[in-house]
């Protein structure tokens, strides 16, 4: 029964599309008409009438990104890397201050900078009282309450001059002495060494020059200070005003100074920091 139904459906389809049906065991005549056996299946008919294979279609578009997956487990810690290079030194706390006598600028050593430059001053050489230490006075003084007239009940401050009638710095005679207050923030100790122009190993030389003070027979004594070898003078000075003085210091032979010191030779000095 089922076979008869299939054959009947085949005949109907073939009739609709203009294909003649032959019985079993008949050869197809050569009249240009397509013939089909009634015993052939529907699928044989489809194979007969379908066209050629078409070309491949174009690639489809990329699909949308999928949803983000869950976070993976934490991996193991890697090995320690090599140590990096040492960074620059940071600012240090503190530092030290020193005065460069004879110059208005500070040495160009690393870590040293100018605080202010000024005028060297002190009590007069012929006064029995007053201070004995040299001062670097700023060029822009400030005052609080003051009494304008001159009083004898005071200590006096005078400008300091080079008094060098002979010796290494004689070209500066009677001129005013400049000074510079310097800060070195990378070192913490300052040392003035007489009779040397070099510093101990590991120390930094800030400057060097000649040891100077008041003259030996002046009424007002003074401290010994290191005056820069390349000292300058204050512009507009040059007249002896008999204030404070800087004079060369020389060695005088007395036991046990000589030897190694030489009688009458001007002493030098160096200022070192560490």
C-alpha positions, 0 to 999 in steps of 0.5 A, spaced: 500 500 500 505 504 501 509 503 495 503 504 491 502 511 494 509 513 493 508 511 486 502 515 485 505 521 488 511 521 484 506 520 478 503 527 480 509 531 481 512 528 474 506 530 471 506 537 474 513 539 472 513 536 465 516 529 466 513 523 462 513 516 466 515 510 463 514 503 466 519 498 469 524 495 464 523 501 458 528 504 455 528 512 454 526 514 447 530 519 444 525 524 443 528 530 447 523 528 453 525 526 460 522 520 462 522 517 469 521 510 471 515 509 476 519 504 480 524 510 482 524 514 488 522 521 490 529 522 492 531 520 485 527 525 482 530 530 486 537 528 484 535 529 477 531 536 477 536 539 482 541 544 478 549 545 479 552 546 486 552 554 487 559 558 489 561 558 496 558 563 500 561 569 504 564 568 511 559 571 516 561 576 521 564 576 527 560 574 533 559 578 539 564 578 545 562 572 550 561 574 557 567 575 561 569 569 565 570 568 572 577 571 575 582 565 575 586 563 581 592 567 584 599 565 581 605 563 585 609 569 587 615 570 582 623 570 584 626 576 587 629 580 582 636 583 582 637 589 586 637 596 582 642 602 582 643 606 588 639 612 588 641 620 589 642 622 596 636 625 599 637 632 603 640 631 610 638 634 616 642 639 619 649 641 616 654 647 618 655 654 616 662 657 615 665 664 613 669 665 607 673 671 609 676 675 603 670 673 598 663 675 597 661 668 594 662 661 596 666 655 594 663 651 588 664 645 592 658 640 591 653 641 597 655 648 599 651 654 598 651 662 599 647 664 605 649 671 605 655 676 603 657 682 607 662 686 610 668 684 615 668 688 621 671 688 628 673 693 634 678 697 632 685 695 633 687 700 638 682 699 643 683 696 649 676 693 649 671 691 645 670 684 641 676 680 639 672 676 633 671 678 626 664 679 624 661 678 617 656 684 617 650 683 612 649 689 607 642 690 609 642 692 616 635 692 620 634 696 627 629 695 633 629 701 638 635 705 637 639 712 640 642 716 634 647 720 638 654 717 639 655 714 646 662 713 650 658 707 653 658 702 648 662 697 644 664 700 637 664 696 630 669 698 625 670 695 618 676 691 617 682 693 612 687 689 609 694 691 612 699 688 608 705 693 607 709 687 604 707 679 603 703 675 599 696 680 599 700 687 599 696 689 593 690 689 597 693 694 602 688 699 606 682 696 602 676 693 605 675 686 606 668 682 603 666 676 606 661 670 605 657 666 610 656 659 607 652 653 608 654 646 606 648 641 608 651 635 606 656 635 611 656 636 619 663 638 621 668 644 619 675 645 621 680 650 619 687 647 619 693 652 620 699 651 616 696 647 611 693 647 604 690 640 603 685 637 607 685 630 611 683 624 607 676 623 606 675 631 608 672 636 603 676 642 602 672 649 601 678 654 600 685 655 603 689 661 603 693 665 609 692 666 616 691 673 618 689 677 625 691 683 628 698 685 629 702 683 635 702 690 638 695 692 637 691 694 643 685 690 641 687 682 640 683 678 635 682 671 633 686 668 627 682 667 621 683 663 614 683 669 609 682 666 602 688 666 597 684 669 592 681 675 596 678 681 593 677 688 596 670 692 597 669 697 591 670 704 593 675 702 599 682 703 599 683 709 604 686 707 611 681 708 616 684 705 622 679 700 624 680 693 625 685 690 621 687 683 617 695 682 617 699 676 615 701 671 621 708 669 621 712 664 625 717 666 630 722 661 632 721 658 639 722 652 642 719 647 640 716 651 633 723 651 629 724 646 626 719 644 622 717 651 622 721 657 619 722 663 622 719 669 619 715 665 613 707 667 612 703 661 615 697 659 610 691 655 612 685 651 609 678 650 611 675 643 611 668 640 612 666 632 612 
